[in-house]
Amino acid sequence: VGKSGPSAFWDMRPFLRAAEGTDFHVGICMDAKTTVEHQTEEIVRMLSTYGDHPNYPKMDGKFVVDTYTYFAWTPDEWARIRRGCADAGYPIWVLANVERGFDAFSEKKLADYADQFESAYCFSLVAKAHSGKEVLEDVVRRMAGFCEVRGKMYVPCLWPGYYGAWLERVNCFYQPFCGFDTLHRRFAAGWGARTDWLHLTTWNDHNETTLEPQRLTTGYRRLIPAYARAFKGLPPASVNDVQFAYARD
């Protein structure tokens, strides 16, 4: 849901039709910052169109709405958005991206928003770990503890690094992959968290960083299913594949 509303390119009907008969769900994600009235109207419009589909995700009778720019809104604005959606008959379950860029993790900041989300994740937290400002594993532990005490769901992320969209001359910055070590460190940091969800962090898959297998990332085709099986408590696949990690950057 962007500034001009949901794009026709992201019409959810083809995806929901493709998911029919499976346990795969397709939901919406909030991006950018508009006004409370506009955002509420667009969320309600999308949920009234797609929300009753059996493959739209719901939790505890609420419609799941993911977020990217969660902290662009104040707690009061979130309360008004949530109240507007509920009054229209579409209560929302908010999956909040509580990533703060290179700012330090803050329980106090998160506490200000604690009544305005049901679940939380950090999109690219490892960036601060590479900068030396924070220890990734410590932040994940603190965040998971914050959510557990308050009855929220903590959602650990699989995040591989970031190489921007250089060909389009946007987001031309880099965050280290370290072969596949960044991806593995994120998985290991969230291992053991009491949660039902695992977040696969990816961007605009064909021009930014992707978890889809491409020329230099073919290992993801085996690594992501392997992590998913481990997360679900399933035994490893019967065929053992040797994984090759490329030279460290």
Salt bridges, closest charged atoms under 4 A:
ASP11 OD2 - ARG13 NH2 2.44
GLU20 OE2 - HIS53 NE2 2.86
GLU37 OE2 - ARG80 NH2 3.21
GLU42 OE2 - HIS38 NE2 3.90
GLU42 OE1 - ARG45 NH2 2.83
ASP76 OD2 - ARG80 NH1 3.80
GLU77 OE1 - LYS33 NZ 3.36
GLU99 OE2 - LYS128 NZ 3.28
ASP103 OD2 - ARG100 NH2 3.96
GLU107 OE1 - ARG142 NH2 2.82
GLU118 OE2 - LYS62 NZ 3.30
GLU118 OE2 - ARG82 NH2 2.57
GLU137 OE2 - ARG185 NE 2.76
ASP138 OD1 - ARG141 NH2 2.36
ASP138 OD2 - ARG142 NH1 3.71
GLU148 OE2 - ARG194 NH1 2.76
ASP181 OD2 - ARG248 NH1 2.71
GLU212 OE1 - HIS206 NE2 3.89
ASP241 OD2 - ARG222 NE 2.96
